[in-house]
Amino acid sequence: MSNTPITVAKGDGIGPEIMDATLHILREAGARLDIEEIEIGEKVYLAGNSAGIAQSSIESLLRTKVFLKAPITTPQGGGFKSLNVTTRKMLGLYANVRPCVAYDPYVRTKHPGMNVVIVRENEEDLYAGIEHQQTPDVTQCLKLITRSGCQRIVKYAFEYARRNNRKKVTCFTKDNIMKITDGLFHKVFDEIGALYDDIEKEHWIVDIGAAKMADTPEAFDVIVMPNLYGDILSDVAAQIAGSVGLAGSANIGAKYAMFEAIHGSAPRRAGQNLANPSGLLLGAVMMLVHINQPDIAAAVHNAWLKTIEDGVHTYDIFKEGISKEKVGTKEFAQAVASRVGQLPEKFKPVSYNAAPSQMVEDTVYAASTVKKETIGVDMFVHYAPGLTEELGQKLDALTPEGLKLVMVSNRGVKVYPGGLKDTITTDHWRCRFHSTTDGAPISHKQIIELLSRAEAAGLDFIKTENLCTFDGKPGFSLGQGQ
Ligand code: NAD
């Protein structure tokens, strides 16, 4: 069988040691790899490249499409872009997959038996990076959730569950509050989940779901969630499994994939043959499955489990009374390599299916036939706080024919007409206009007319948001109290 080309970066701090250890084990296990090595991280940043990766290295990634990456050190001070965010966006790595497993009784954990996989959406949500300061008092971050993005990640989670013989996929959202954005994620979860009869499905509101996961992780199997919740909860899950140094992670896209440990470059431990290479090694196991070498992946994983249950431990997981031998990075790698071909006796041995592809084909959004109509507009205005009545009357006076002022809200709460005196207001007002004929469409011309009248009245408008219906269903939320 031919070798698979991969790109490898040894990174900073403990990176080179744990990468050498990992590659040693992969070689001994017979992994069929052609390695292209690139330089990333601190040296590249400090040489003046603000992305931490050179163009020639990016070309290697585009060529091999598979990236095994050791942690890097991001230099202190501003101006350096996160290499992880750059790589994820550049390569379209929409899924972050993080198995969080307890290895009791050999590694201390609060949750014996924990075995949860977090599947985090990696590109959208509040991480689109679209932020504005709109008034002296008000800042805003745009939360973008797309139907096509939800379809990609949810389908990936179900396919992952099926391939890895997992029984249940849980979805976490906050759709009781964010009915449109998180509501879409939940809806797509229900739609796609319906196609997977063999897998149990459930949805939790993220706050109580997170509390349940931290308390009783055994209740979960695969959990899929939008970017922000996934960012936070994948760290919580790894930490409570008791094994931050043991967790690997995969970042998967339609064409490219990146595999790594979840921990950082631990600079204080660097160069001392102390670091635990297990996180990166388990990331590499996911890579072997991804490049369709499931036999090698299983051999490496089982040898690693046998090493852990034999009590051969690096300092970070060494426990008097349970561990048998405290070893350094190199000795640990040798211990794993010498067990290739053996199965664990206490842990359940793992096996991996031949996976034709770990990827879900790209769900590119194609223009749809949904009927969209604009039935109103929200005009956002910078105006002094507290002057609700004054602003309301100005708006009433300037409203063009054919439109009516439905309400003014401040921080989402309706304040005009008929608001409460005690509502605290800021300098950012949302003024909502509909057609005078209920539910009838309005034109762009009418919006422009509204803005020019606002301009003439000396109002500082910041932005407008069109209020649309899609196949007759409203695509906007009501103001609180509207
Ligand atoms: P860290 O994960 O590097 O270290 C946290 C603690 O865990 C330290 O006490 C360290 O000694 C220990 N530790 C981590 N990995 C270990 C291992 N394999 N074996 C034994 N002990 C281990 O987090 P940090 O100290 O906050 O960050 C250090 C640097 O790493 C920073 O520059 C940060 O930006 C970077 N970082 C990089 C990545 C990445 O490249 N993916 C991720 C996180 C942090």
Boltz pocket constraint, residues with backbone or C-beta under 6 A from the ligand:
constraints:
  - pocket:
      binder: B
      contacts: [[A, 14], [A, 18], [A, 70], [A, 71], [A, 72], [A, 73], [A, 74], [A, 75], [A, 84], [A, 245], [A, 260], [A, 261], [A, 262], [A, 263], [A, 264], [A, 265], [A, 266], [A, 267], [A, 268], [A, 269], [A, 274], [A, 275], [A, 276], [A, 277], [A, 278], [A, 279], [A, 316]]
      max_distance: 6.0
